[in-house]
Structure formats: structure tokens, C-alpha cells
Amino acid sequence: MSVVARKKEWLLCYTDKRLVLFKDDEIFLEWEAQPCKTYRCHIADDEMKVVGSRRNTITCDYINLKEGKIDRRERLLEVNFEITNFEVIFCLGWLLCCDNVSGALHMFDSMRGQYKGLLRLNSTQDDIYVCGNNRFQVFCNNFNYDTLTGQVCLNTYEIVKNEISLASSAALDSGFTEFCVVHDKRFTHFAVVSTCQYEKLLHLQLFLPNASVPFYEHAFLDGDVRFLGFLEPFSVLLASTVREKLRLELFNILDGHVTNSIRVCPSNVMSFDRLSSNGDVISANFSPMTISSGPEVHILHAGNTNQETVHFTMAHSSCILYTWQPKNHGKLRPLRLPGSPIALTEGADSVVFVPERAPSLCCARLPRMDQPHDLASQGSNDTTIHETG
């Protein structure tokens, strides 16, 4: 179960070999999906393109949003290697396909039917980050033959007049083993998060487009810290585990301090069986759980809404949607759902979830902040559930 794409009132989700398209908080269309490993989506005017990859083939479903039907399915590309990851630059018609065996990124112009060459990637990562209408980023290795050492670099490539060129290259710290790029469409700058699988270290760097050096960097050395995303241009969300408690922090980049934090203690949060009038405790009859080192935390973003409210889930309590307002020093407000939440609709008015006992998707309108937070038992008129199956 995953979110494929979100744009304005549209939300596309994948579950149980089916693609489900929501418009606002209602199901607009659902259809049997190709058995693809990965999907990419583009919405423009009255048409949606859903591109998927499976083994050595890339296909595209063309959805008529005006009439609510699938117009056609087309094979875009077939190659002689297994595609382990891919991206699409839709406005140019370029397909970027990774081949992990050779460690190469192959580039195709699907509009002109041309092969545009390949790039050698970092041997451990095949991530592709599309940034803008004609740019993308990948991790590459620059090998120094004099010292016989390699340097991991984040390379930004630009496509102009159907030709590719290197726009910038940023050398990364060789002491780390895993790298990730975090873009937020609200901001010009982006983050590079470096971690090490042998030591619990996290290195955060902020870059401007075309810059080869960061304008900000900070090393987090105290424990298992994970980067969750931006709240504001210079405020980021962090997660860590302290004595079996999940700790969320709002870190201010400008002064280098934590401006607000909250701890989720399983034995305290999960043992309540009713919800108070102000929503400070959870209505859930679950047994106390134990958080192992590095609990999985998933932030549910709400499209283009402001990020003053953070919605997140935890792997050990998959039916609970947690709400926190760090800027207002708000308390943690848990919401029990009759299934596992996977996405928020535009404006965070509704939540899409997977019911516990049915291989389908449902959409429930979230109660207002001043209402009780228990959709499993709530029967007010403000809650509507739409089910697909």
C-alpha cells in the first residue's frame, strides 16, 4: 500500500494490485494495475499518465479525468536489462532507468525514440531525484587514479535542447555510507542527509541549486537520529529513540537549537481506553508495546498545506494517526482509525487508510481539532467513510 501521486484535489494510491484514484475525499476511479515494481504519475489538464516498470518494460496508462475512464495503455520502453529503478521527466518525455548489475543509469528520449547515453552511479545507491522540468540528481563516484580512492558526489544534470550537461557536482563526506536528498517544493534549497551504517551518525547539509558546497551543515552525534523533513525553510523535524521512547524534535537551523520536542512513551500512550474532552489521551484498547532501536516513523504530508501540524504513524501502532503542532507547543493528539493510514488528502481534511479486515482502501473525513479523535467508534455526521474493494 503506497501513495503514487498527489496534486491538488487528486490522490492516487496503490493497494492489492489495484490503483485507486481519489478526487477530494471520494473515490473517482479504480482499476486493475499492471504488476509493476514502481509507479510514476503526471497530471495535466484533463489527463493523468500513470507510468509503471516491471522487469525490463515500462508501460503507461492514460486516464481521462473528464470522463473518468482509461483511454489506453501503451508500452513506452523495452530494454535488455532489468530496470531496478526509474524516473520520468514528463515535460521532455525522458525515461531514466537504472541497471544495478552494471551500475549505470540509462537515458532514453521516448518522444524521439532515441538512446541518450548512460551515467555511472554510486555502486550502493540508484536513487534518482527529479528537480524541476529539466533537471535530475544522482549519486556518482569520482575515482582518483593517483590516490586510488573514490569520492561520492551528488551530481545535478540539466537537459537543454535535448542534450544533457553537468550543472553542478557536490563532493560528500567519504566517512558515510548512505546518502539521501530531501526536496521540499515550497523551498529553493534542499537537504542532503548522510548516515553511516556502522556508527549512529547523521550529517545534515543544505544546498542551493547549482552549488557545489553547502551553505549550512550540522553533525548530529548523540544517538540514533533520523531526518524526517522540513517544517519551515529553516526548521526541520528529527526523530530519535531514548530509553524505548520515541522523541520528535523541531530543530532550528539558524540558531542550532531544538525549539520544541515531544516524547511518545508506549506504556503511557497506548494503555488509555478513553479519550478526554480536550483530546490529550488516546481512545485505544491496545496492549503496551515496546519500541526497538530505531522505530519506523512515517510522516504523512498534506499536499500544499502549511506544515504547522505534523501527522505521523509508527510501525508498532499502525492504526494510530498522531497529530502534533510543534510551533504552538501543542500536545500529542492520537487518533485511532479502523485501519492503517497511508495518506492525507489535500488540506488534511481526510485520511486514506487500509481497513484491518479487508484488502481495500477507505477514506474518512477527519474530525475537527476540538472534536473527539476516534473514528473507529465515532458516529457523528462529520465523519464519512468511502470504501473500495
Protein Blocks (a to p, Z undefined) as FASTA:
>chain_A
ZZfbdchjbccddeehiacddehjacfbdcdddddfbdcdddehjbccddddehjaccdd
dddfknopafbdcdfbdcfbdcfbdcddfknopacdddfknopacdddfknopaebjcdd
dfkbccdcdedjkbccdddddddfklopacddddddddeehiacdfbdcdddfkbcbdcd
dddfkbmbdcdddddfkbccdddddddehiabdfbdcddfebjdddfbdfbfkbccdddd
eehiacdddddfklopafbdcdddfklmmmpcbdcfkopaccdddddddddehiacdddd
ehjacfkbccdddfklmmbccdddfknopacdddddfbdcfbdcehilaccdddfkbccd
dddddddfkbccdfklgccfkbccdddZZ
